[in-house]
Amino acid sequence: MVLGGTNTGLQLMILAAVLLIVRRIIEPKVLGDSIGLAALPTVLSMYFGYVFFGVMGLILGPFVYIAIRSAKEAGLFELNMTGDLSNQPLKK
């Protein structure tokens, strides 16, 4: 754009913006489908991985989520998300 070809430069910038937006929207869905995860947990694991650990966390976030989900399915721990405390022992 500096040396001329303003029209071509503007078109390339618009193309780059469209590709970036499409990639941000579609990539988590494709990643989630390929490894059997829903899109929202995949995006959240990538986001929180990036927030807490930077670029390495962005890459490792989905793997940590897969490990936690696999451990839960294997019965290594149980998450009681209903708020029902009826099976908890009473404290005296």
QUITA-V325478 format. One record per helix or strand of 3 or more residues. SS is the DSSP state (~ for helix, > for strand). FROM is the first residue (numbers start at 1). TO is the last residue. If there is no record, write none. Layout:
ss->SS from->FROM to->TO
ss->SS from->FROM to->TO
This chain:
ss->~ from->6 to->35
ss->~ from->39 to->53
ss->~ from->55 to->73
